Amino acid sequence: MNLEEIKKQRFLFLKKAYEVTKGDPSYMFSMFELGKELEFDSDLSKRIAQYLINEGLLEARALGGTIGISHAGVLEVEEALSNPNKPTDHFLPVNIINVQSMNNSVIQQGSSHSSQTVNITSKNINDLKNFISELKGSIDKLQLESVKHSELLSEIATLEAQSNSPRPKVSIIGETLVTIRSILEGVAGNIATPLFQTVLPQLIAAYTGS
């Protein structure tokens, strides 16, 4: 296995940790269970987790492989997704890593079963930009708690970066839209606007193929 492949696996592992914890450093999980979801064996999961712990991106929390994502790890993932064409301190550009997407944000390494074919058109991008603009204008009305508010701003930044990229990545856009839907669950129902009831589901369908 070459160095580039190893870095891909490390990023997939950290990104999965970010998804499982929803970017919350207080959440704990098993390195081995997380590795299974990526189809990594126990030995590989342990090696990757130990590397990420040594780099300060994950933290050992308890015996038996219980770990958590650190604040630095959260920032690393969000930086990578917000600037997919640029490398971070530890990883290659996301566009090179080519993270695939599945429904509910399940990530699989080099997944031939989860890749989807979705064509990005100028209309899709314009619809996405209009959604971003309307969502930013509605944030104050949502009255989100501080953590969710910060998470939503981070996801919006990711969408903006992708919508302005000369080579936007369908997988990242689709995954981010699904995450935004999750953040807004229980809130959108209180705001009777087509933005959340119609536009967001349509965009998710357009970018995830489901």
MDAnalysis code that builds the backbone (N, CA, C; Angstrom):
import MDAnalysis as mda
import numpy as np

u = mda.Universe.empty(630, n_residues=210, atom_resindex=np.repeat(np.arange(210), 3), trajectory=True)
u.add_TopologyAttr("name", ["N", "CA", "C"] * 210)
u.add_TopologyAttr("resid", np.arange(1, 211))
u.add_TopologyAttr("resname", ["MET", "ASN", "LEU", "GLU", "GLU", "ILE", "LYS", "LYS", "GLN", "ARG", "PHE", "LEU", "PHE", "LEU", "LYS", "LYS", "ALA", "TYR", "GLU", "VAL", "THR", "LYS", "GLY", "ASP", "PRO", "SER", "TYR", "MET", "PHE", "SER", "MET", "PHE", "GLU", "LEU", "GLY", "LYS", "GLU", "LEU", "GLU", "PHE", "ASP", "SER", "ASP", "LEU", "SER", "LYS", "ARG", "ILE", "ALA", "GLN", "TYR", "LEU", "ILE", "ASN", "GLU", "GLY", "LEU", "LEU", "GLU", "ALA", "ARG", "ALA", "LEU", "GLY", "GLY", "THR", "ILE", "GLY", "ILE", "SER", "HIS", "ALA", "GLY", "VAL", "LEU", "GLU", "VAL", "GLU", "GLU", "ALA", "LEU", "SER", "ASN", "PRO", "ASN", "LYS", "PRO", "THR", "ASP", "HIS", "PHE", "LEU", "PRO", "VAL", "ASN", "ILE", "ILE", "ASN", "VAL", "GLN", "SER", "MET", "ASN", "ASN", "SER", "VAL", "ILE", "GLN", "GLN", "GLY", "SER", "SER", "HIS", "SER", "SER", "GLN", "THR", "VAL", "ASN", "ILE", "THR", "SER", "LYS", "ASN", "ILE", "ASN", "ASP", "LEU", "LYS", "ASN", "PHE", "ILE", "SER", "GLU", "LEU", "LYS", "GLY", "SER", "ILE", "ASP", "LYS", "LEU", "GLN", "LEU", "GLU", "SER", "VAL", "LYS", "HIS", "SER", "GLU", "LEU", "LEU", "SER", "GLU", "ILE", "ALA", "THR", "LEU", "GLU", "ALA", "GLN", "SER", "ASN", "SER", "PRO", "ARG", "PRO", "LYS", "VAL", "SER", "ILE", "ILE", "GLY", "GLU", "THR", "LEU", "VAL", "THR", "ILE", "ARG", "SER", "ILE", "LEU", "GLU", "GLY", "VAL", "ALA", "GLY", "ASN", "ILE", "ALA", "THR", "PRO", "LEU", "PHE", "GLN", "THR", "VAL", "LEU", "PRO", "GLN", "LEU", "ILE", "ALA", "ALA", "TYR", "THR", "GLY", "SER"])
u.atoms.positions = np.array([
    [0.849, -1.190, 0.000],
    [0.000, 0.000, 0.000],
    [0.885, 1.242, 0.000],
    [0.638, 2.196, -0.939],
    [1.472, 3.387, -1.015],
    [1.013, 4.451, -0.026],
    [1.816, 5.497, 0.101],
    [1.557, 6.543, 1.090],
    [0.247, 7.269, 0.803],
    [-0.052, 7.502, -0.453],
    [-1.278, 8.200, -0.805],
    [-2.507, 7.415, -0.340],
    [-2.479, 6.096, -0.527],
    [-3.598, 5.255, -0.096],
    [-3.736, 5.274, 1.421],
    [-2.611, 5.258, 2.114],
    [-2.647, 5.314, 3.586],
    [-3.283, 6.619, 4.041],
    [-2.912, 7.730, 3.402],
    [-3.482, 9.028, 3.774],
    [-4.978, 9.074, 3.496],
    [-5.397, 8.437, 2.414],
    [-6.823, 8.366, 2.108],
    [-7.577, 7.641, 3.224],
    [-7.018, 6.517, 3.653],
    [-7.676, 5.746, 4.707],
    [-7.740, 6.531, 6.012],
    [-6.677, 7.259, 6.326],
    [-6.671, 8.065, 7.547],
    [-7.748, 9.146, 7.490],
    [-7.877, 9.785, 6.309],
    [-8.883, 10.834, 6.192],
    [-10.292, 10.251, 6.284],
    [-10.522, 9.131, 5.622],
    [-11.831, 8.484, 5.690],
    [-12.202, 8.148, 7.130],
    [-11.224, 7.685, 7.893],
    [-11.449, 7.318, 9.287],
    [-11.807, 8.563, 10.108],
    [-11.041, 9.631, 9.934],
    [-11.312, 10.854, 10.688],
    [-12.638, 11.467, 10.278],
    [-12.935, 11.452, 8.996],
    [-14.196, 12.019, 8.513],
    [-15.375, 11.222, 9.049],
    [-15.219, 9.902, 9.104],
    [-16.277, 9.074, 9.658],
    [-16.470, 9.386, 11.141],
    [-15.367, 9.613, 11.856],
    [-15.458, 9.984, 13.272],
    [-16.213, 11.301, 13.421],
    [-15.960, 12.230, 12.514],
    [-16.660, 13.518, 12.526],
    [-18.160, 13.316, 12.312],
    [-18.512, 12.431, 11.392],
    [-19.927, 12.180, 11.103],
    [-20.616, 11.473, 12.265],
    [-19.949, 10.479, 12.820],
    [-20.541, 9.717, 13.927],
    [-20.799, 10.615, 15.136],
    [-19.873, 11.526, 15.401],
    [-19.989, 12.409, 16.563],
    [-20.728, 13.697, 16.252],
    [-21.013, 13.925, 14.963],
    [-21.611, 15.181, 14.507],
    [-20.755, 16.374, 14.937],
    [-19.447, 16.150, 14.941],
    [-18.523, 17.219, 15.281],
    [-18.495, 17.578, 16.755],
    [-18.975, 16.677, 17.606],
    [-19.015, 16.928, 19.048],
    [-17.863, 16.198, 19.735],
    [-16.844, 16.928, 20.231],
    [-15.684, 16.284, 20.863],
    [-16.012, 15.520, 22.140],
    [-17.185, 15.738, 22.718],
    [-17.519, 15.037, 23.960],
    [-18.048, 13.624, 23.711],
    [-18.352, 13.310, 22.450],
    [-18.930, 12.010, 22.118],
    [-17.826, 10.951, 22.002],
    [-18.089, 9.745, 22.502],
    [-17.100, 8.654, 22.447],
    [-17.618, 7.512, 21.572],
    [-16.689, 6.758, 20.985],
    [-17.072, 5.642, 20.125],
    [-15.931, 4.634, 20.077],
    [-16.212, 3.461, 19.548],
    [-15.207, 2.412, 19.424],
    [-14.465, 2.543, 18.101],
    [-13.152, 2.580, 18.178],
    [-12.363, 2.657, 16.954],
    [-12.600, 1.438, 16.057],
    [-12.866, 0.307, 16.677],
    [-13.040, -0.923, 15.907],
    [-14.397, -0.963, 15.199],
    [-15.440, -0.477, 15.890],
    [-16.761, -0.434, 15.264],
    [-16.767, 0.571, 14.117],
    [-16.099, 1.696, 14.320],
    [-16.025, 2.683, 13.260],
    [-15.266, 2.114, 12.062],
    [-14.177, 1.393, 12.353],
    [-13.403, 0.781, 11.284],
    [-14.203, -0.223, 10.482],
    [-15.072, -0.976, 11.166],
    [-15.906, -1.963, 10.472],
    [-16.796, -1.300, 9.428],
    [-17.310, -0.106, 9.754],
    [-18.190, 0.593, 8.815],
    [-17.436, 1.009, 7.557],
    [-16.130, 1.135, 7.681],
    [-15.291, 1.469, 6.528],
    [-14.663, 0.229, 5.895],
    [-15.029, -0.925, 6.417],
    [-14.500, -2.203, 5.954],
    [-13.008, -2.319, 6.221],
    [-12.552, -1.725, 7.333],
    [-11.170, -1.866, 7.791],
    [-11.122, -2.968, 8.839],
    [-10.085, -3.799, 8.823],
    [-9.964, -4.801, 9.878],
    [-9.475, -4.143, 11.167],
    [-9.470, -4.900, 12.255],
    [-9.142, -4.346, 13.568],
    [-7.722, -3.791, 13.628],
    [-6.788, -4.492, 13.003],
    [-5.400, -4.052, 13.037],
    [-5.226, -2.724, 12.311],
    [-5.843, -2.604, 11.138],
    [-5.749, -1.364, 10.382],
    [-6.428, -0.220, 11.139],
    [-7.583, -0.495, 11.713],
    [-8.298, 0.535, 12.474],
    [-7.459, 1.033, 13.641],
    [-6.796, 0.102, 14.322],
    [-5.966, 0.474, 15.466],
    [-4.786, 1.332, 15.028],
    [-4.138, 0.955, 13.921],
    [-2.986, 1.720, 13.431],
    [-3.394, 3.136, 13.025],
    [-4.514, 3.228, 12.324],
    [-4.977, 4.541, 11.883],
    [-5.374, 5.398, 13.075],
    [-6.120, 4.808, 13.999],
    [-6.556, 5.552, 15.182],
    [-5.358, 6.049, 15.983],
    [-4.344, 5.204, 16.134],
    [-3.166, 5.600, 16.906],
    [-2.421, 6.745, 16.230],
    [-2.340, 6.693, 14.911],
    [-1.704, 7.800, 14.187],
    [-2.467, 9.099, 14.427],
    [-3.787, 9.044, 14.298],
    [-4.609, 10.244, 14.462],
    [-4.570, 10.757, 15.899],
    [-4.457, 9.842, 16.852],
    [-4.302, 10.240, 18.257],
    [-2.962, 10.944, 18.450],
    [-1.905, 10.376, 17.872],
    [-0.575, 10.978, 17.982],
    [-0.529, 12.377, 17.375],
    [-1.350, 12.599, 16.339],
    [-1.389, 13.898, 15.673],
    [-2.352, 14.865, 16.366],
    [-3.037, 14.389, 17.408],
    [-3.946, 15.257, 18.149],
    [-5.311, 15.434, 17.519],
    [-5.639, 14.593, 16.524],
    [-6.918, 14.706, 15.829],
    [-7.997, 13.832, 16.471],
    [-7.586, 12.755, 17.107],
    [-8.469, 11.916, 17.916],
    [-7.892, 11.863, 19.327],
    [-8.706, 11.422, 20.284],
    [-8.262, 11.305, 21.665],
    [-8.663, 9.944, 22.222],
    [-7.747, 9.292, 22.952],
    [-8.079, 8.054, 23.647],
    [-8.910, 8.419, 24.873],
    [-10.058, 7.749, 25.047],
    [-10.964, 8.105, 26.135],
    [-11.083, 7.015, 27.202],
    [-10.952, 5.748, 26.799],
    [-11.107, 4.651, 27.753],
    [-10.448, 3.409, 27.175],
    [-10.318, 2.383, 28.027],
    [-9.742, 1.126, 27.574],
    [-10.652, 0.451, 26.550],
    [-10.062, -0.467, 25.780],
    [-10.855, -1.223, 24.819],
    [-11.072, -0.523, 23.501],
    [-10.284, 0.533, 23.229],
    [-10.403, 1.193, 21.938],
    [-11.444, 2.283, 21.877],
    [-11.881, 2.784, 23.024],
    [-12.857, 3.868, 23.042],
    [-12.139, 5.194, 22.831],
    [-12.552, 5.920, 21.817],
    [-11.889, 7.167, 21.456],
    [-12.935, 8.252, 21.176],
    [-12.454, 9.449, 20.908],
    [-13.317, 10.557, 20.526],
    [-12.557, 11.483, 19.601],
    [-13.277, 12.325, 18.905],
    [-12.624, 13.292, 18.026],
    [-12.256, 14.524, 18.848],
    [-11.118, 15.111, 18.560],
    [-10.681, 16.309, 19.279],
    [-11.181, 17.558, 18.551],
    [-11.044, 18.699, 19.218],
    [-11.413, 19.956, 18.567],
    [-10.560, 20.166, 17.315],
    [-9.280, 19.821, 17.413],
    [-8.394, 19.946, 16.254],
    [-8.852, 19.039, 15.118],
    [-9.360, 17.851, 15.453],
    [-9.865, 16.938, 14.438],
    [-11.084, 17.483, 13.735],
    [-11.978, 18.111, 14.495],
    [-13.172, 18.733, 13.912],
    [-12.756, 19.819, 12.921],
    [-11.820, 20.665, 13.342],
    [-11.359, 21.747, 12.469],
    [-10.690, 21.206, 11.205],
    [-9.953, 20.100, 11.346],
    [-9.251, 19.504, 10.204],
    [-10.244, 19.026, 9.147],
    [-11.302, 18.332, 9.596],
    [-12.309, 17.831, 8.658],
    [-13.052, 18.988, 8.008],
    [-13.461, 19.964, 8.811],
    [-14.229, 21.083, 8.264],
    [-13.396, 21.915, 7.290],
    [-12.112, 22.051, 7.573],
    [-11.221, 22.759, 6.640],
    [-11.110, 21.996, 5.326],
    [-10.990, 20.677, 5.419],
    [-10.864, 19.857, 4.212],
    [-12.119, 19.929, 3.352],
    [-13.291, 19.911, 3.988],
    [-14.541, 19.941, 3.236],
    [-14.862, 21.332, 2.709],
    [-14.422, 22.356, 3.444],
    [-14.678, 23.725, 3.001],
    [-13.755, 24.139, 1.862],
    [-12.575, 23.537, 1.811],
    [-11.603, 23.857, 0.754],
    [-11.126, 22.563, 0.098],
    [-12.015, 21.913, -0.651],
    [-11.714, 20.581, -1.187],
    [-10.557, 20.529, -2.172],
    [-10.168, 21.690, -2.712],
    [-9.069, 21.696, -3.677],
    [-7.705, 21.921, -3.031],
    [-7.719, 22.153, -1.701],
    [-6.471, 22.453, -1.010],
    [-6.143, 21.367, 0.015],
    [-4.874, 21.043, 0.180],
    [-4.493, 20.084, 1.223],
    [-4.579, 20.736, 2.594],
    [-4.752, 19.926, 3.640],
    [-4.695, 20.418, 5.008],
    [-3.314, 20.085, 5.572],
    [-3.144, 20.310, 6.855],
    [-1.846, 19.999, 7.472],
    [-1.534, 18.506, 7.401],
    [-2.574, 17.674, 7.338],
    [-2.360, 16.227, 7.416],
    [-2.824, 15.449, 6.192],
    [-3.661, 16.051, 5.331],
    [-4.295, 15.269, 4.284],
    [-4.204, 15.923, 2.911],
    [-4.365, 15.078, 1.896],
    [-4.436, 15.535, 0.520],
    [-5.743, 16.275, 0.286],
    [-5.867, 17.033, -0.814],
    [-7.155, 17.648, -1.133],
    [-8.256, 16.596, -1.219],
    [-9.449, 16.946, -0.769],
    [-10.572, 16.014, -0.795],
    [-10.878, 15.583, -2.208],
    [-10.700, 16.494, -3.183],
    [-10.977, 16.148, -4.573],
    [-10.076, 15.020, -5.069],
    [-8.854, 14.946, -4.512],
    [-7.941, 13.862, -4.891],
    [-8.310, 12.590, -4.141],
    [-8.670, 12.752, -2.869],
    [-9.083, 11.592, -2.074],
    [-10.355, 10.983, -2.647],
    [-11.231, 11.854, -3.217],
    [-12.436, 11.383, -3.899],
    [-13.325, 10.571, -2.976],
    [-13.784, 11.182, -1.907],
    [-14.699, 10.531, -0.977],
    [-16.037, 10.321, -1.657],
    [-16.530, 9.097, -1.609],
    [-17.814, 8.778, -2.214],
    [-18.931, 9.027, -1.221],
    [-20.177, 9.001, -1.718],
    [-21.298, 9.337, -0.838],
    [-22.386, 8.284, -0.905],
    [-23.056, 8.101, 0.226],
    [-24.228, 7.244, 0.298],
    [-25.295, 7.981, 1.078],
    [-26.525, 7.482, 1.082],
    [-27.575, 8.083, 1.878],
    [-27.209, 8.019, 3.346],
    [-27.665, 9.012, 4.107],
    [-27.398, 9.091, 5.541],
    [-25.921, 9.219, 5.851],
    [-25.138, 9.674, 4.860],
    [-23.726, 10.000, 5.067],
    [-22.878, 8.811, 5.489],
    [-23.200, 7.627, 5.045],
    [-22.360, 6.467, 5.331],
    [-21.208, 6.453, 4.340],
    [-19.983, 6.386, 4.845],
    [-18.802, 6.450, 3.990],
    [-18.177, 5.071, 3.857],
    [-17.791, 4.722, 2.635],
    [-17.110, 3.459, 2.405],
    [-15.865, 3.713, 1.578],
    [-14.770, 3.106, 1.951],
    [-13.514, 3.293, 1.236],
    [-13.620, 2.760, -0.185],
    [-13.297, 3.634, -1.163],
    [-13.296, 3.212, -2.562],
    [-14.555, 2.484, -2.938],
    [-15.685, 2.944, -2.430],
    [-16.912, 2.167, -2.520],
    [-17.454, 2.099, -3.935],
    [-17.458, 0.920, -4.504],
    [-18.048, 0.750, -5.830],
    [-19.550, 0.618, -5.735],
    [-20.072, 0.353, -4.518],
    [-21.506, 0.164, -4.351],
    [-22.219, 1.462, -4.027],
    [-21.476, 2.471, -3.518],
    [-22.156, 3.666, -3.057],
    [-21.984, 4.858, -3.993],
    [-21.154, 4.763, -5.010],
    [-20.971, 5.884, -5.910],
    [-22.237, 6.097, -6.721],
    [-22.504, 7.373, -7.047],
    [-23.712, 7.696, -7.774],
    [-23.357, 8.616, -8.927],
    [-24.104, 8.511, -10.001],
    [-23.862, 9.366, -11.149],
    [-24.894, 10.478, -11.163],
    [-24.451, 11.695, -10.915],
    [-25.319, 12.865, -10.921],
    [-24.608, 13.944, -11.715],
    [-25.269, 14.479, -12.707],
    [-24.668, 15.522, -13.518],
    [-24.934, 16.887, -12.896],
    [-23.860, 17.682, -12.712],
    [-24.017, 19.028, -12.197],
    [-24.231, 19.966, -13.374],
    [-25.369, 20.617, -13.412],
    [-25.681, 21.573, -14.471],
    [-25.666, 22.985, -13.894],
    [-25.677, 23.968, -14.785],
    [-25.711, 25.363, -14.329],
    [-26.979, 25.629, -13.537],
    [-28.066, 24.962, -13.915],
    [-29.327, 25.124, -13.174],
    [-29.182, 24.584, -11.760],
    [-28.546, 23.408, -11.628],
    [-28.342, 22.843, -10.295],
    [-27.552, 23.796, -9.412],
    [-26.479, 24.360, -9.963],
    [-25.638, 25.270, -9.196],
    [-26.399, 26.540, -8.845],
    [-27.178, 27.073, -9.797],
    [-27.963, 28.277, -9.513],
    [-29.002, 28.010, -8.430],
    [-29.643, 26.840, -8.500],
    [-30.613, 26.472, -7.472],
    [-29.932, 26.356, -6.113],
    [-28.728, 25.790, -6.111],
    [-27.981, 25.638, -4.869],
    [-27.611, 27.008, -4.302],
    [-27.139, 27.901, -5.145],
    [-26.763, 29.240, -4.675],
    [-27.972, 29.998, -4.139],
    [-29.118, 29.840, -4.790],
    [-30.336, 30.489, -4.298],
    [-30.727, 29.936, -2.936],
    [-30.567, 28.620, -2.769],
    [-30.874, 27.990, -1.484],
    [-29.951, 28.523, -0.393],
    [-28.666, 28.617, -0.708],
    [-27.686, 29.120, 0.263],
    [-28.068, 30.531, 0.700],
    [-28.411, 31.373, -0.273],
    [-28.763, 32.758, 0.025],
    [-29.998, 32.836, 0.925],
    [-31.015, 32.052, 0.593],
    [-32.245, 32.068, 1.391],
    [-32.010, 31.496, 2.784],
    [-31.198, 30.440, 2.855],
    [-30.918, 29.823, 4.151],
    [-30.175, 30.802, 5.054],
    [-29.187, 31.497, 4.508],
    [-28.436, 32.472, 5.305],
    [-29.352, 33.580, 5.806],
    [-30.347, 33.938, 4.994],
    [-31.283, 34.981, 5.402],
    [-32.294, 34.515, 6.430],
    [-32.387, 33.193, 6.616],
    [-33.378, 32.634, 7.551],
    [-32.774, 32.176, 8.867],
    [-31.449, 32.245, 8.991],
    [-30.775, 31.686, 10.171],
    [-31.305, 32.267, 11.474],
    [-31.482, 33.586, 11.512],
    [-31.943, 34.221, 12.756],
    [-33.331, 33.745, 13.159],
    [-34.161, 33.406, 12.176],
    [-35.520, 32.945, 12.474],
    [-35.529, 31.525, 13.054],
    [-34.464, 30.778, 12.816],
    [-34.426, 29.383, 13.249],
    [-34.267, 29.250, 14.758],
    [-33.622, 30.215, 15.384],
    [-33.407, 30.206, 16.834],
    [-32.761, 28.891, 17.285],
    [-31.683, 28.533, 16.604],
    [-30.957, 27.309, 16.935],
    [-30.094, 27.510, 18.170],
    [-29.869, 26.425, 18.900],
    [-28.923, 26.488, 20.004],
    [-27.534, 26.719, 19.431],
    [-26.619, 27.212, 20.262],
    [-25.323, 27.688, 19.773],
    [-24.542, 26.631, 18.995],
    [-24.559, 25.376, 19.479],
    [-23.798, 24.323, 18.809],
    [-24.359, 24.066, 17.412],
    [-25.680, 23.935, 17.312],
    [-26.296, 23.690, 16.012],
    [-26.132, 24.898, 15.090],
    [-26.182, 26.086, 15.670],
    [-25.996, 27.294, 14.873],
    [-24.606, 27.300, 14.241],
    [-23.592, 26.967, 15.040],
    [-22.219, 26.920, 14.530],
    [-22.060, 25.826, 13.485],
    [-22.684, 24.668, 13.737],
    [-22.605, 23.566, 12.784],
    [-23.253, 23.950, 11.465],
    [-24.398, 24.637, 11.530],
    [-25.084, 25.057, 10.316],
    [-24.232, 26.037, 9.519],
    [-23.594, 26.977, 10.204],
    [-22.725, 27.934, 9.514],
    [-21.574, 27.221, 8.813],
    [-21.036, 26.187, 9.461],
    [-19.948, 25.414, 8.864],
    [-20.421, 24.709, 7.597],
    [-21.613, 24.118, 7.656],
    [-22.142, 23.410, 6.482],
    [-22.446, 24.392, 5.348],
    [-22.935, 25.579, 5.692],
    [-23.204, 26.591, 4.671],
    [-21.901, 27.001, 3.989],
    [-20.841, 27.138, 4.784],
    [-19.538, 27.498, 4.219],
    [-19.064, 26.431, 3.235],
    [-19.323, 25.159, 3.564],
    [-18.954, 24.069, 2.664],
    [-19.716, 24.178, 1.345],
    [-21.024, 24.446, 1.432],
    [-21.833, 24.589, 0.218],
    [-21.361, 25.777, -0.622],
    [-21.033, 26.869, 0.037],
    [-20.564, 28.046, -0.703],
    [-19.266, 27.743, -1.435],
    [-18.356, 27.046, -0.748],
    [-17.078, 26.700, -1.371],
    [-17.296, 25.817, -2.591],
    [-18.196, 24.856, -2.473],
    [-18.466, 23.950, -3.590],
    [-19.189, 24.662, -4.731],
    [-20.137, 25.524, -4.396],
    [-20.908, 26.204, -5.443],
    [-20.041, 27.174, -6.237],
    [-18.966, 27.659, -5.616],
    [-18.060, 28.592, -6.296],
    [-16.838, 27.906, -6.906],
    [-16.732, 26.596, -6.690],
    [-15.595, 25.851, -7.222],
    [-15.777, 25.590, -8.714],
    [-14.696, 25.653, -9.489],
    [-14.806, 25.324, -10.921],
    [-15.113, 23.844, -11.146],
    [-14.841, 23.016, -10.128],
    [-15.136, 21.583, -10.222],
    [-15.845, 21.125, -8.948],
    [-17.092, 21.528, -8.760],
    [-17.821, 21.152, -7.540],
    [-18.003, 19.648, -7.449],
    [-17.936, 19.113, -6.234],
    [-18.052, 17.675, -6.006],
    [-19.468, 17.323, -5.566],
    [-20.127, 16.506, -6.358],
    [-21.495, 16.086, -6.073],
    [-21.595, 15.426, -4.706],
    [-20.633, 14.562, -4.386],
    [-20.697, 13.802, -3.141],
    [-20.693, 14.714, -1.922],
    [-19.841, 15.750, -1.955],
    [-19.740, 16.665, -0.818],
    [-21.004, 17.509, -0.703],
    [-21.510, 17.988, -1.830],
    [-22.724, 18.801, -1.807],
    [-23.900, 17.989, -1.270],
    [-24.061, 16.773, -1.789],
    [-25.167, 15.927, -1.340],
    [-25.084, 15.617, 0.139],
    [-23.882, 15.269, 0.585],
    [-23.690, 14.933, 1.997],
    [-23.959, 16.136, 2.893],
    [-23.515, 17.313, 2.458],
    [-23.724, 18.528, 3.247],
    [-25.196, 18.884, 3.338],
    [-25.917, 18.729, 2.247],
    [-27.356, 19.003, 2.259],
    [-28.094, 18.063, 3.202],
    [-27.694, 16.797, 3.213],
    [-28.304, 15.829, 4.133],
    [-28.016, 16.228, 5.578],
    [-26.800, 16.680, 5.848],
    [-26.438, 17.121, 7.192],
    [-27.269, 18.334, 7.604],
    [-27.462, 19.266, 6.685],
    [-28.285, 20.444, 6.974],
    [-29.710, 20.028, 7.289],
    [-30.235, 19.082, 6.535],
    [-31.583, 18.580, 6.833],
    [-31.652, 18.020, 8.241],
    [-30.608, 17.283, 8.640],
    [-30.571, 16.717, 9.977],
    [-30.546, 17.816, 11.046],
    [-29.775, 18.859, 10.805],
    [-29.690, 19.971, 11.754],
    [-31.047, 20.653, 11.904],
    [-31.769, 20.767, 10.791],
    [-33.023, 21.511, 10.788],
    [-34.231, 20.679, 11.187],
    [-34.050, 19.385, 11.379],
    [-35.180, 18.542, 11.773],
    [-35.757, 19.032, 13.091],
    [-37.054, 19.173, 13.134],
    [-37.703, 19.655, 14.341],
    [-37.784, 21.164, 14.394],
    [-37.059, 21.818, 13.471],
    [-37.081, 23.275, 13.415],
    [-37.832, 23.743, 12.181],
    [-37.554, 23.083, 11.067],
    [-38.148, 23.500, 9.802],
    [-39.669, 23.483, 9.848],
    [-40.248, 22.561, 10.630],
    [-41.700, 22.467, 10.706],
    [-42.340, 23.694, 11.292],
    [-41.551, 24.465, 12.048],
    [-42.063, 25.685, 12.649],
    [-41.971, 26.876, 11.704],
    [-41.333, 26.670, 10.575],
    [-41.195, 27.746, 9.590],
    [-41.833, 27.258, 8.289],
    [-43.034, 27.663, 8.067],
    [-43.800, 27.152, 6.922],
    [-43.370, 27.862, 5.637],
    [-42.197, 27.525, 5.148],
    [-41.716, 28.103, 3.905],
    [-41.307, 26.984, 2.966],
    [-41.424, 27.217, 1.675],
    [-41.017, 26.198, 0.694],
    [-39.534, 25.860, 0.777],
    [-38.735, 26.762, 1.370],
    [-37.294, 26.539, 1.449],
    [-36.976, 25.210, 2.104],
    [-37.639, 24.906, 3.201],
    [-37.351, 23.687, 3.944],
    [-38.276, 22.536, 3.565],
    [-39.479, 22.851, 3.139],
    [-40.447, 21.807, 2.849],
    [-40.332, 21.268, 1.428],
    [-39.810, 22.089, 0.528],
    [-39.761, 21.696, -0.881],
    [-38.358, 21.800, -1.478],
    [-37.737, 22.971, -1.338],
    [-36.459, 23.224, -2.011],
    [-35.363, 22.295, -1.505],
    [-35.214, 22.184, -0.186],
    [-34.154, 21.337, 0.366],
    [-34.316, 19.878, -0.052],
    [-35.504, 19.272, 0.074],
    [-35.664, 17.883, -0.392],
    [-35.349, 17.718, -1.882],
    [-35.718, 18.712, -2.683],
    [-35.442, 18.630, -4.122],
    [-33.943, 18.678, -4.400],
    [-33.238, 19.521, -3.662],
    [-31.787, 19.607, -3.845],
    [-31.101, 18.319, -3.408],
    [-31.561, 17.747, -2.305],
    [-30.994, 16.491, -1.841],
    [-31.188, 15.406, -2.892],
    [-32.361, 15.356, -3.457],
    [-32.642, 14.366, -4.497],
    [-31.754, 14.604, -5.724],
    [-31.544, 15.876, -6.058],
    [-30.735, 16.199, -7.241],
    [-29.278, 15.824, -7.061],
    [-28.761, 15.966, -5.830],
    [-27.335, 15.757, -5.602],
    [-26.994, 14.388, -5.018],
    [-27.983, 13.646, -4.595],
    [-27.697, 12.308, -4.089],
    [-28.284, 11.224, -4.990],
    [-29.159, 11.636, -5.904],
    [-29.783, 10.666, -6.798],
    [-30.829, 9.821, -6.104],
    [-31.323, 10.307, -4.944],
    [-32.341, 9.531, -4.217],
    [-33.417, 10.454, -3.686],
])
